[in-house]
Amino acid sequence: MRTVDPQQRETKRMALLDAASHCFAESGFVATRTADICAKAGMSAGNLFHYFASKHEVLLALVAREGEQIQQAMAPLAQAADPMAELLAFLDHICQLACDRHYAGLALEISALGHRDEAVARLVKANDRVLRDGLEALVRAADQAGQLHTVLSAPEAANWLATLIDGMFARVAADPDFHPDQQTEVLQSLVVHLLQGR
């Protein structure tokens, strides 16, 4: 009996998720066929079912992976010696991500699906909670460091920061002439004004 190499299996699974993310961003979840995903991943049609039970399971795995990536990005931020500088650097990172039309398109496709699909909605909500908890921890750290001057509570500030981040991706989708990498200083200035009153 042939043994399965777990690392090789995981590599192929990630390749299918990467391919699916491109297909969903470009064509939408509904229009994408499993054969399209396999072709994008450079695999023969039907290979996907060795790793996922359905296209829907691929979608859920993609959203879950996004949550893991958010967790990894947020975890170290509140431990920074200069929380406000770390927040501004994080916003710069967000602007760079938003420049990727594929990434922005996938984010909006997942958001739209979350309004119609209960399983997706649960994962999207959990991912949003991870982001807002991380932002809230960063705001609290900045407050403890004496870097804030705002009437907003930490949860309120985190909600507004998340709203600005969500808006960045929505703007990319709505306006092809909007370039997030050219808006980093504006976004950072808005946040400084929001949290420091200047």
N, C-alpha and C positions, 0 to 999 in steps of 0.2 A: 504494500500500500504506500502511495506517495505521501511523504510528509509535507506539511504546509509550513512555509517560513513565515512566522508572524510579522516580521519586519517588512518582507516583500508584500504581504497581504495588505498591511497598513499603508504602504507606499502607493499601491494601486487604488486603495480606497480613497486616499487623499487626492490622487490624480482624477478620480471620478468626481469628487466634490469640487475640485477646481474647475473641471470642465463644465459641470452643472451650473456653477456660479456664472460662468460666461454665457452659457445658453439662456439661463433665466434672465440675466441682465439684458441680453440682446433681443430675445424673442418673447420673453414672458414665460411664466411657469406653465400655463395651460397649453400654449402652442408648442412647447418643447417636447420632443419625443425622447424616449429612453435611447433610441438608436442615435439621435443627435448627440446625446451626452457621450455615448461610447465612441462615436466618430471623433468628437472633439478631444477625447482622451487618448485617441490612437488605439482603441481596442475594438475587437469585433463586436457586432451587434449581439445583444443578449448577455454580454459579459457583466453588465451592471448587476444582474440578478444573482450573481455569485457573492455580492457584497451588500446589496440592499434588496428588501422584499418588494419595493415599489418606488415609483418616482416621488411619491409623497414622502416616503421614508428618507429619500435623498434630501428633499427640502428641509425636513426636520433636522437632519444631521448637519446641514449647512447652518441653520439658525443656531443650533447648539454649539457648533464650532465658533461662530461669531461671539457667543457668550463667553466661551473660554478665552478668546483673544482679548475681549474687553477686560476680563478679570486679570489677565496677565499684564495688560497695559496700566490698569488702575492700581493694582496692589502696591507697587513701590512708591507711589506719588506722595502719599501723606507722610512718609518718612523723610522727605527732603528737608535739608537744612533751611532752604528758602522756599516755603510753600507757594508764595505768590509767583515767583520766578518759574517754579515748576508748572503752575497752572498756565502761565502764558506760553511756556514751551509746549505744553500739551495742546493748546489751541492752535499753535503753529502746525503741530503734527496733524490735527484735524483738517486744517486747510490743505495740507499736502494730500491727505487721503481723499478729500472731496475733489481734488483735481483729476482723480482717476474716474472717468465717466462710467467705467464698468462697475467700480465699487459703489458709486453713487446710485447707479441704476439698479443694482442688486438690492441696496438698502431700501429704495422706494418700492421695489417689487415685493419684498418681504413685508414691508409695512402695509401695503395694499392687501396682500393675502391675509394678513393678520386680522383684517376687518371681517373676513368671510370664513376663516378657518380657525376653529377653536383651539386645535393643537398648536398651530403656529402662533396664535395670539398669546397662549400661555408662555411659550418660549420667548417671544418678543417682550412681553411684560417682565419676565425674569431678567432678560438682558438689560432692559431699561433700568431696572432696580439696581443692578450691579453698577451701571454707569453713574446713576444718581447717588448711590451710596459712596462710590469712590470720590465723586465731586464734593459731596457733603463732608467727607473726611478731610479732604484737601482744604475746604473752606474753614473748617474748624481749626485745622493746624495753622492756617494763616491768621485766624483770629487770635489764637493763643500766642502767636509770634508778634502780636500787636500790629499786623499789617492791614487790618480792615477798619473801615469807618462807614458802616451801613446800618440801616434800620432793618434790613432783611435778616431773618433767622437763617441758620445754615441750610435747613431743608428748602426754604424759599429760594435762597441763592442758588442751590444746586438745581432746582427746577428751572430757573431762568437760564442757567448755563446750558442745561440739556436742551432747552428750547432754542437757544442760539445755535447750538450744534445741529439739531434737527433741521433748522431753517437753512443752514448752509447747504445741506444736501438737497433740500427741496428746491432751492434757488438754482443749483447746478442743473437739475432736471428741467426746470422751467425756462431757463435762459442760457442758450449755448454760448452767448457772449460774456457770460459771467465767469471770471477766472478767480477761484478761491485763493490761489497763491499770491494774487495781487491785493488781496483783502485782509491779509494777516494782521497788519498794523491797525486797520480799522476795527477788526474784531477784538484785538487785544485792548485797544483804547476804550471800546464799549464796556468791556469787562472791568477794566481798571476804574472807570467812572461808576459802574454799578457797585463795585465792592469797596472803593476807596473814596468815592464822592468827588473825583476830579478827573 
